[in-house]
């Protein structure tokens, strides 16, 4: 991936995160609940993104 595309991707993620926090604060949504939701969503993506393994097999 070319460096400018990567930098635009990083900038887009930062802007999206800032917008999310700003909207949550404006709506008086608790930041702890927002953080908990982010952690739970990350855990779900992590667990669902792993390939299934049979018992006794080791992954590489």
C-alpha positions in Angstrom: 0.0 0.0 0.0 1.5 3.4 -1.0 2.4 5.7 1.9 -0.2 8.4 1.0 -3.0 5.9 1.0 -1.9 4.6 4.4 -1.7 8.1 5.9 -5.2 8.9 4.6 -6.5 5.7 6.1 -5.0 6.6 9.5 -6.3 10.1 9.3 -9.8 8.8 8.4 -9.8 6.5 11.4 -8.7 9.3 13.7 -11.4 11.6 12.3 -14.1 8.9 12.7 -13.0 8.3 16.3 -13.1 12.0 17.2 -16.5 12.4 15.6 -17.8 9.4 17.5 -16.5 10.8 20.9 -17.8 14.2 20.1 -21.3 12.9 19.2 -21.4 10.8 22.4 -20.4 13.8 24.6 -23.0 16.0 22.8 -25.7 13.4 23.4 -24.6 13.0 27.1 -23.8 9.4 26.5 -21.5 8.0 29.2 -17.9 7.6 27.9 -17.5 4.5 30.0 -20.4 2.8 28.1 -18.8 3.9 24.8 -15.5 2.4 25.8 -17.1 -0.8 27.0 -19.0 -1.1 23.8 -15.7 -0.6 21.8 -13.9 -3.3 23.8 -16.8 -5.8 23.4 -17.0 -5.1 19.7 -13.2 -5.6 19.3 -13.4 -8.9 21.3 -16.2 -10.1 19.1 -14.4 -9.3 15.9 -11.3 -11.0 17.2 -13.1 -14.1 18.2 -15.1 -14.4 15.0 -12.2 -13.6 12.7 -10.1 -16.6 13.9 -10.2 -19.8 11.8 -11.8 -22.7 13.6 -9.4 -25.3 14.9 -10.1 -28.9 16.0 -9.2 -29.9 19.5 -5.5 -30.9 19.8 -4.3 -29.0 16.7 -1.8 -26.2 17.0 -2.0 -23.1 14.9 0.9 -21.5 13.2 
